[in-house]
């Protein structure tokens, strides 16, 4: 487990409070209804829980201090679970006037259903799945707000056939994609298998456009996110985007491809 200084501080404060009141680890464990081993785990900064933080506040009458320390430690944990560079990108995303995204391996986060997102994140972030999924769902608010961004999503056809979670989860995800396309909330285009090699296979990317005419690009690979602001490099991604769309199915053909994938599940 990665070092989390806020969690370590929580443990140090817990030990200080316990020793200040003259309690042994076992005595505190008995009072809280847990094991001495769990007290030791918290004091060492290896792990803490919301319930234990609330129990400690109740027992020591500390007016929510332990809960606030837990919240800080949990927020730090969530930040470290995200790819470096993503936090800054997510902030920019809320202000974008346009979003052009290519996804070659998984459905873009802006279009993931809750169950699909949970299946993806559960593979690598088991301890924080519910919080990370909630944050992903919050991001999607930009798609539904008044005067929201114009959104184009290009996806490789392989995404339609890679079953994530279960057939039921995947069916729900494809249904959500189809619904977004049919409602006009986004232009969704599929890169068919017959396109063969295309520049999108070098990696997923997103281009954000802003009201002042500026653009930024974001790309992610192997858990590392990169926000790109240099005009010459952004221009490269714009060229890549334009090239990709030349291989894509039409909107109606893309909807048909999604429906066909749903029928095969």
VENHU-V285511 format. One record per residue. N is the residue number from 1. RES is the residue in three letters. SS is DSSP state (helix for helix, strand for strand, loop for the rest). Layout:
N|RES|SS, N|RES|SS
This chain:
1|UNK|loop, 2|UNK|loop, 3|UNK|loop, 4|UNK|loop, 5|UNK|helix, 6|UNK|helix, 7|UNK|helix, 8|UNK|helix, 9|UNK|helix, 10|UNK|helix, 11|UNK|helix, 12|UNK|helix, 13|UNK|helix, 14|UNK|helix, 15|UNK|helix, 16|UNK|helix, 17|UNK|helix, 18|UNK|helix, 19|UNK|helix, 20|UNK|helix, 21|UNK|loop, 22|UNK|loop, 23|UNK|loop, 24|UNK|loop, 25|UNK|helix, 26|UNK|helix, 27|UNK|helix, 28|UNK|helix, 29|UNK|helix, 30|UNK|helix, 31|UNK|helix, 32|UNK|helix, 33|UNK|loop, 34|UNK|loop, 35|UNK|loop, 36|UNK|helix, 37|UNK|helix, 38|UNK|helix, 39|UNK|helix, 40|UNK|helix, 41|UNK|helix, 42|UNK|helix, 43|UNK|helix, 44|UNK|loop, 45|UNK|loop, 46|UNK|loop, 47|UNK|loop, 48|UNK|loop, 49|UNK|loop, 50|UNK|helix, 51|UNK|helix, 52|UNK|helix, 53|UNK|helix, 54|UNK|helix, 55|UNK|helix, 56|UNK|helix, 57|UNK|helix, 58|UNK|helix, 59|UNK|helix, 60|UNK|helix, 61|UNK|loop, 62|UNK|loop, 63|UNK|loop, 64|UNK|loop, 65|UNK|helix, 66|UNK|helix, 67|UNK|helix, 68|UNK|helix, 69|UNK|helix, 70|UNK|helix, 71|UNK|helix, 72|UNK|helix, 73|UNK|helix, 74|UNK|helix, 75|UNK|helix, 76|UNK|helix, 77|UNK|helix, 78|UNK|helix, 79|UNK|helix, 80|UNK|helix, 81|UNK|helix, 82|UNK|loop, 83|UNK|loop, 84|UNK|strand, 85|UNK|loop, 86|UNK|helix, 87|UNK|helix, 88|UNK|helix, 89|UNK|helix, 90|UNK|helix, 91|UNK|helix, 92|UNK|helix, 93|UNK|helix, 94|UNK|loop, 95|UNK|loop, 96|UNK|loop, 97|UNK|loop, 98|UNK|strand, 99|UNK|strand, 100|UNK|strand, 101|UNK|strand, 102|UNK|strand, 103|UNK|strand, 104|UNK|loop, 105|UNK|loop, 106|UNK|loop, 107|UNK|loop, 108|UNK|loop, 109|UNK|helix, 110|UNK|helix, 111|UNK|helix, 112|UNK|loop, 113|UNK|loop, 114|UNK|helix, 115|UNK|helix, 116|UNK|helix, 117|UNK|helix, 118|UNK|helix, 119|UNK|helix, 120|UNK|helix, 121|UNK|helix, 122|UNK|loop, 123|UNK|loop, 124|UNK|loop, 125|UNK|loop, 126|UNK|helix, 127|UNK|helix, 128|UNK|helix, 129|UNK|helix, 130|UNK|helix, 131|UNK|helix, 132|UNK|helix, 133|UNK|helix, 134|UNK|helix, 135|UNK|helix, 136|UNK|helix, 137|UNK|helix, 138|UNK|helix, 139|UNK|helix, 140|UNK|helix, 141|UNK|helix, 142|UNK|helix, 143|UNK|helix, 144|UNK|loop, 145|UNK|loop, 146|UNK|loop, 147|UNK|loop, 148|UNK|loop, 149|UNK|loop, 150|UNK|strand, 151|UNK|strand, 152|UNK|strand, 153|UNK|strand, 154|UNK|strand, 155|UNK|strand, 156|UNK|strand, 157|UNK|loop, 158|UNK|helix, 159|UNK|helix, 160|UNK|helix, 161|UNK|helix, 162|UNK|loop, 163|UNK|loop, 164|UNK|loop, 165|UNK|loop, 166|UNK|loop, 167|UNK|helix, 168|UNK|helix, 169|UNK|helix, 170|UNK|helix, 171|UNK|helix, 172|UNK|helix, 173|UNK|helix, 174|UNK|helix, 175|UNK|helix, 176|UNK|helix, 177|UNK|helix, 178|UNK|helix, 179|UNK|helix, 180|UNK|helix, 181|UNK|helix, 182|UNK|helix, 183|UNK|loop, 184|UNK|loop, 185|UNK|loop, 186|UNK|loop, 187|UNK|strand, 188|UNK|strand, 189|UNK|strand, 190|UNK|strand, 191|UNK|strand, 192|UNK|loop, 193|UNK|helix, 194|UNK|helix, 195|UNK|helix, 196|UNK|loop, 197|UNK|loop, 198|UNK|loop, 199|UNK|helix, 200|UNK|helix, 201|UNK|helix, 202|UNK|helix, 203|UNK|loop, 204|UNK|loop, 205|UNK|strand, 206|UNK|strand, 207|UNK|strand, 208|UNK|strand, 209|UNK|strand, 210|UNK|loop, 211|UNK|loop, 212|UNK|loop, 213|UNK|loop, 214|UNK|loop, 215|UNK|strand, 216|UNK|strand, 217|UNK|strand, 218|UNK|strand, 219|UNK|strand, 220|UNK|strand, 221|UNK|strand, 222|UNK|loop, 223|UNK|loop, 224|UNK|strand, 225|UNK|strand, 226|UNK|strand, 227|UNK|strand, 228|UNK|strand, 229|UNK|loop, 230|UNK|loop, 231|UNK|helix, 232|UNK|helix, 233|UNK|helix, 234|UNK|helix, 235|UNK|helix, 236|UNK|helix, 237|UNK|helix, 238|UNK|helix, 239|UNK|helix, 240|UNK|helix, 241|UNK|helix, 242|UNK|helix, 243|UNK|helix, 244|UNK|helix, 245|UNK|helix, 246|UNK|loop, 247|UNK|loop, 248|UNK|strand, 249|UNK|loop, 250|UNK|loop, 251|UNK|helix, 252|UNK|helix, 253|UNK|helix, 254|UNK|helix, 255|UNK|helix, 256|UNK|helix, 257|UNK|helix, 258|UNK|helix, 259|UNK|helix, 260|UNK|helix, 261|UNK|helix, 262|UNK|helix, 263|UNK|helix, 264|UNK|helix, 265|UNK|loop
